[in-house]
């Protein structure tokens, strides 16, 4: 039986791709503060992460709205909430001009970077000063 070469592109991967959610996330006060919309958007953002591209995960408000089956206002609130609680961090702003239309690029603070461990910024600010 010939050996199969593992695919390098995320859309060609098999069923082995998954998002592990450790108990540390589920029990942390910041994760419990997230709305259901924010959790759903956060999980959807993981579909764009495939191991080595953290910091350049492209995700737009339109994609968030499509995943929530809601308007762009509700999607923007979910993204803002994730950013405020530091689960995601914007690495490049969107650009809509005549030649290029690019979505924002994000870094997931729960996932490791190409060189180094995950920053876990979401753990560092669970004080009562955060607005809900």
N, C-alpha and C positions, 0 to 999 in steps of 0.2 A: 504494500500500500504506500503510495507516494506521500511524503510529508507536505503539509500545507504551509505556505509562507504566511506569517501573520500580517494582516493588513495594517498599513500605517495611517490611513485616513479614517477619521471617526465615523463617517457615514457608511464605511464598508466593514465595520466591526460586527461581530456576531452578537449573540445574546449575553456574553460574559461581561459586558459593560454595566456598571451599577454605581449608585451613589450610596456610600455608607454613611449613616447618621449615628455617630457615637452617642452614648448616654450622656456624656459631658455636655453635648449641645442641648439635648432635650431637657436636661435639668437646670441649665444655666438661666438666670433671670432675664438676660437679654433675649434669648431665644423665646422664652415664654411671653415676652412683651410684643413679639412680632404678631401682626395680624395674619389671618389666613391667606389674604392676598399676597402679602410679602413672602410667606413661606412658599407659596406656589411659584411665585416669580423666581425665588432663590433656587428652587429645585429645577426650574426650567433653564436657568442660567447655567446649571451644571451640564446641560446637554451640549453646550458649546465648549466645555472644558474637556480636553482629552489627554491630560497628563503632562504636557510640556508647554502649553500655551497660556499659562496663567499670567495675567497682565495684559493680554491681548484677546480677551474673550469679548467678541462683538455682541452687543445686545441693545436693542432700541426700545423706546417707549411703545412703538407699534407692535413689536414682538411681544412685549409684556401685555399689551391690551388684547392681542390675539389669544394668548395663553389663558387670560382671565375671562375671556368672552365678555369684555366690558369696554368702557370708553377709555380714552387716553388719560383723562384726569385721574381716574382710579388707578391706572397703571403707573402714572407718575408718582402718586402718593406711595405706592408700594416700593418703588425704586428709591424714593427719598427716605423712606423708613429704613430700608436696608442700609443705605449709605450713612444715615444718622447713627444707627446702632453699630456701624463699622463692620458689617458682614461683607460688604463690597466696597471697593474704592475705584474711583474713576481714574484711569491712566491716560486717556486721550479723549478730548471733547469731540462731539460730532461736528461734521462739516457738510454744509449743504450749499454748494455754489454751482456755477454753470457746468464745470467739468467733473466734479466729484461729489458723490453723496455717500458719506460714511457714517455709520452709527458710532456711538460712544464705545470705547473699549474699557473693560473692567478687569479688576483683579479681585479674585475671591480670596478673602483673608483666611478662609478655612482650609485652603489647599496650598501645597508647597509650590514655591517658585522653581524655575528651572535650576537655579543654583541656590540652594538653601531650603530651610524648613518654612512651614506656614507661619505667617506673622501672628495669627490669632488675636488681632486687634479687638475683636468682638468681646473677648474676655476681660479686657483691660479697663472698661468703663462702665461697670454695672452699678455705679453709685446712684443715689436717689435724685441727683441733679438732672438726669435725663428726663426730657419731656415725653410724655406718652401720647 
